[in-house]
Amino acid sequence: MRIQRIMPEHKAALEPEKVDLSLMTSLLERFRGKKGNLIPLLQGTQDIYGYLPREALMKIHEFSGLELNELYGVATFYAQFRLNPAGKYIVKMCHGTACHVQNVGDITDQVLDMLGIRDGETTKDGLFTVETVACLGCCSLAPVMMIGEDTHGKLTPSEAVKIIKEIRRAERSSQI
């Protein structure tokens, strides 16, 4: 179960984004005239930009003739799509049954508190986006979180926070 998507409120989200729409040319050409192309177009666009910029959705609207409300309906229905830039590290907190009974809620709360964000938000430094997900398919490792492609299981709240802090420390030391 996807807990909820909370869209951060900030003025920048209302301003037109500066994106290079020419990056979409080959993607659009690949799907020209094909039926059922909306989800692949959205996936390809997100692969290019890391999220679905408003200008890119406008370009898909012009290309496909689909109404903007249809595009936004699909983009907001599926948890895989983002309407805002994500952090460098996507932290997925499993809230499936096995993780739930192992108190993943406490772990998620500790991680969110430590980062100073809510579910679905990105830290101000752009490093972390935390998302709750229905299941990561690692039930024997419950409770589980994934950061990028790395799976961390049998977690306690303090272990989860420690992992995040280690990543942040490594990022800071690599910038020196």
C-alpha positions as CSV (number, residue, x, y, z in Angstrom):
1,M,0.0,0.0,0.0
2,R,1.3,3.4,-0.9
3,I,0.8,5.6,2.1
4,Q,0.4,8.9,0.4
5,R,2.2,11.3,-1.9
6,I,2.8,14.7,-0.3
7,M,3.7,17.3,-2.8
8,P,6.1,19.9,-1.4
9,E,4.7,23.4,-1.5
10,H,7.1,25.8,-2.9
11,K,6.9,28.7,-5.3
12,A,9.4,27.2,-7.8
13,A,6.8,24.5,-8.7
14,L,4.6,27.2,-10.2
15,E,7.2,28.7,-12.4
16,P,8.0,27.3,-15.8
17,E,10.8,24.9,-15.7
18,K,13.9,25.3,-17.9
19,V,14.3,21.9,-19.6
20,D,15.8,21.0,-22.9
21,L,12.8,19.6,-24.7
22,S,15.0,18.6,-27.7
23,L,16.1,15.6,-25.5
24,M,12.6,14.2,-26.1
25,T,12.8,14.2,-29.9
26,S,14.0,10.6,-30.4
27,L,11.6,9.3,-27.7
28,L,8.6,11.0,-29.4
29,E,9.6,9.7,-32.8
30,R,9.9,6.2,-31.5
31,F,6.3,6.2,-30.3
32,R,4.8,8.3,-33.2
33,G,1.5,6.7,-34.3
34,K,1.6,3.9,-31.8
35,K,-1.5,3.1,-29.7
36,G,-1.1,2.8,-26.0
37,N,2.0,4.9,-25.9
38,L,1.3,7.1,-22.9
39,I,2.9,5.1,-20.2
40,P,6.1,4.4,-22.2
41,L,6.2,8.1,-23.1
42,L,6.0,9.1,-19.5
43,Q,8.6,6.4,-18.5
44,G,11.0,7.6,-21.2
45,T,10.5,11.2,-20.3
46,Q,11.2,10.5,-16.6
47,D,14.3,8.5,-17.6
48,I,15.5,11.6,-19.4
49,Y,14.9,14.2,-16.7
50,G,14.6,12.1,-13.5
51,Y,11.0,13.3,-13.1
52,L,8.1,14.7,-15.3
53,P,8.7,18.4,-15.8
54,R,5.6,20.4,-16.6
55,E,7.1,21.6,-20.0
56,A,7.7,17.9,-21.0
57,L,4.1,17.0,-20.1
58,M,3.0,19.9,-22.3
59,K,5.2,18.6,-25.2
60,I,3.6,15.1,-24.8
61,H,0.2,16.7,-24.8
62,E,1.0,18.5,-28.1
63,F,2.5,15.4,-29.6
64,S,-0.2,12.9,-28.6
65,G,-3.3,15.0,-28.5
66,L,-4.2,13.6,-25.1
67,E,-5.7,16.0,-22.7
68,L,-3.4,17.4,-19.9
69,N,-5.8,16.1,-17.3
70,E,-5.4,12.6,-18.7
71,L,-1.6,12.9,-18.6
72,Y,-1.7,14.2,-15.0
73,G,-4.2,11.5,-14.1
74,V,-1.9,8.7,-15.2
75,A,1.2,10.4,-13.8
76,T,-0.3,10.8,-10.3
77,F,-2.0,7.4,-10.3
78,Y,1.2,5.4,-10.7
79,A,3.7,5.6,-7.9
80,Q,6.6,5.2,-10.3
81,F,6.1,8.7,-11.7
82,R,7.4,11.9,-10.1
83,L,6.2,15.5,-10.8
84,N,9.2,17.0,-8.8
85,P,12.9,16.3,-9.0
86,A,14.0,13.4,-6.7
87,G,17.0,13.2,-4.5
88,K,20.3,11.6,-5.6
89,Y,19.3,8.7,-3.3
90,I,15.8,7.3,-3.3
91,V,15.1,5.6,0.1
92,K,12.2,3.2,-0.3
93,M,10.7,2.1,3.0
94,C,8.8,-1.2,2.7
95,H,5.4,-1.1,4.4
96,G,4.3,-4.6,3.4
97,T,2.8,-7.0,5.9
98,A,6.1,-8.6,7.1
99,C,7.7,-5.2,7.5
100,H,4.7,-3.7,9.1
101,V,4.5,-6.3,11.9
102,Q,8.3,-5.7,12.4
103,N,7.6,-2.0,13.2
104,V,8.8,-0.4,10.0
105,G,6.6,2.5,10.9
106,D,8.9,3.4,13.7
107,I,11.9,3.1,11.4
108,T,10.3,5.3,8.8
109,D,9.4,7.9,11.4
110,Q,13.0,8.0,12.7
111,V,14.4,8.4,9.1
112,L,12.0,11.1,8.2
113,D,12.6,13.0,11.5
114,M,16.3,12.8,11.0
115,L,16.1,14.1,7.5
116,G,13.5,16.7,8.3
117,I,11.1,15.8,5.6
118,R,7.8,14.0,5.1
119,D,7.0,10.9,3.0
120,G,7.5,11.7,-0.7
121,E,9.6,14.7,-0.1
122,T,13.3,15.5,-0.9
123,T,15.8,16.9,1.5
124,K,16.8,20.5,0.9
125,D,20.3,19.4,-0.1
126,G,18.8,17.2,-2.8
127,L,20.4,14.0,-1.5
128,F,17.5,12.0,-0.2
129,T,13.9,11.3,-1.3
130,V,12.0,9.0,1.0
131,E,9.1,6.9,-0.2
132,T,6.9,4.4,1.5
133,V,6.1,1.4,-0.8
134,A,3.8,-1.5,-0.6
135,C,6.4,-4.3,-0.8
136,L,10.0,-4.7,-1.8
137,G,9.8,-8.5,-2.1
138,C,12.4,-9.2,0.6
139,C,10.0,-10.4,3.4
140,S,12.6,-12.7,5.0
141,L,14.7,-9.6,5.7
142,A,11.9,-7.5,7.3
143,P,11.9,-4.7,8.1
144,V,13.6,-3.5,4.9
145,M,14.6,-0.3,3.2
146,M,16.2,0.1,-0.2
147,I,18.5,2.9,-1.1
148,G,19.1,2.9,-4.8
149,E,19.8,-0.7,-5.6
150,D,21.1,-1.6,-2.1
151,T,18.8,-3.5,0.2
152,H,19.1,-3.1,4.0
153,G,17.3,-5.7,6.1
154,K,16.6,-6.7,9.7
155,L,16.7,-3.0,10.5
156,T,16.2,-1.1,13.8
157,P,15.4,2.6,13.8
158,S,19.0,3.5,14.9
159,E,20.6,1.2,12.2
160,A,18.5,2.9,9.5
161,V,19.4,6.4,10.6
162,K,23.1,5.3,10.8
163,I,23.0,4.1,7.2
164,I,21.6,7.4,6.0
165,K,24.1,9.4,8.1
166,E,27.0,7.3,6.6
167,I,25.8,8.1,3.0
168,R,25.5,11.8,3.8
169,R,29.0,11.8,5.4
170,A,30.5,10.0,2.4
171,E,28.9,12.6,0.1
172,R,30.3,15.4,2.1
173,S,33.8,14.0,2.2
174,S,33.7,13.3,-1.6
175,Q,33.0,17.0,-2.1
176,I,36.1,18.1,-0.3
